[in-house]
Amino acid sequence: MSDPVWSVALPEGAEPPFQVWVNGEPREEGVHYAVEGRWLRFRTPLVPKPREKKGFGRRMALLAGVGVYGDQAADVVDLRYHSGGTIQHATGLPVIPPQDA
């Protein structure tokens, strides 16, 4: 059985060198992640953004400051890369969790 891997798709046309940050903290290729084709692969757990939509009542409670915000936390993956000879930035790239075995 292999170790779980969290994946982040590289933007279309992204070319190295890559600079990666998770929650504003720099990450190093070969230490924190690997580049596999069009993907960044992380062995350390990342929290993806929740997919579920919040109902009207929950949104109103959050706007009023009622509720626990911890369940809204997700890791933010930012990327600096080259494309077409220019430096580009992407922020908040979606995290894809490992597939259940």
C-alpha positions as a printed Julia matrix, in Angstrom:
101×3 Matrix{Float64}:
   0.0    0.0     0.0
   1.43   3.4    -0.94
   1.49   6.53    1.16
  -1.36   9.0     0.64
  -0.67  11.89   -1.73
  -2.39  15.28   -1.91
  -2.35  16.78   -5.4
  -2.47  20.27   -6.88
  -2.8   20.75  -10.64
  -0.36  23.14  -12.28
  -1.97  25.93  -14.32
  -2.11  25.5   -18.09
   1.25  26.44  -19.63
   3.11  26.52  -16.31
   6.86  25.97  -16.71
   9.62  25.7   -14.11
  11.16  27.06  -12.05
   8.33  26.8    -9.55
   8.08  28.53   -6.2
   5.4   27.08   -3.93
   3.85  28.38   -0.72
   1.32  26.68    1.55
  -0.47  29.13    3.84
   2.25  31.68    3.1
   5.09  29.34    4.1
   7.61  28.49    1.36
   7.91  24.86    0.32
  10.87  23.2    -1.39
  10.74  20.72   -4.24
  12.11  17.34   -3.16
  11.55  18.17    0.51
   7.87  19.12    0.72
   6.54  18.23   -2.72
   7.41  16.62   -6.04
   6.53  17.71   -9.57
   4.98  14.87  -11.57
   3.94  15.97  -15.04
   1.23  18.61  -14.6
   0.88  17.99  -10.86
   2.43  19.03   -7.56
   2.35  16.01   -5.21
   2.48  16.51   -1.44
   3.06  13.7     1.09
   2.23  15.93    4.05
  -1.52  16.29    4.63
  -3.25  19.32    3.12
  -6.79  20.41    3.92
  -8.88  20.99    0.78
 -11.51  23.69    0.62
 -14.92  22.25    1.58
 -17.1   21.52   -1.44
 -20.43  21.74    0.31
 -22.51  24.85   -0.02
 -23.71  26.53    3.11
 -27.42  26.98    3.64
 -28.99  30.39    4.09
 -29.23  30.03    7.88
 -25.58  29.1     8.26
 -24.42  31.95    6.03
 -26.47  34.44    8.05
 -25.09  33.08   11.32
 -21.53  33.38   10.03
 -22.18  36.94    8.85
 -23.52  37.77   12.31
 -20.35  36.38   13.86
 -22.01  33.29   15.29
 -20.38  29.95   14.66
 -17.08  28.19   14.59
 -14.8   29.24   11.79
 -12.39  26.31   12.21
 -14.49  24.13    9.94
 -13.98  26.68    7.17
 -10.19  26.38    7.32
  -8.42  25.09    4.25
  -4.82  25.14    3.14
  -4.02  27.79    0.54
  -1.51  26.76   -2.13
   0.14  29.59   -4.06
   2.48  29.19   -7.01
   4.96  31.33   -8.9
   5.92  29.96  -12.31
   6.99  30.92  -15.81
   4.72  30.89  -18.84
   5.52  32.27  -22.27
   8.66  33.94  -20.99
   6.93  35.87  -18.2
   6.59  35.26  -14.47
   3.05  34.34  -13.42
   1.32  33.85  -10.07
  -1.58  31.6    -9.11
  -3.19  31.66   -5.69
  -5.63  29.42   -3.91
  -5.01  26.43   -6.16
  -7.44  23.59   -5.38
  -6.14  20.71   -3.28
  -7.23  17.21   -4.32
  -7.11  14.77   -1.39
  -5.84  11.2    -1.74
  -8.22   8.62   -3.14
  -9.65   6.3    -0.51
  -8.09   2.88   -0.68
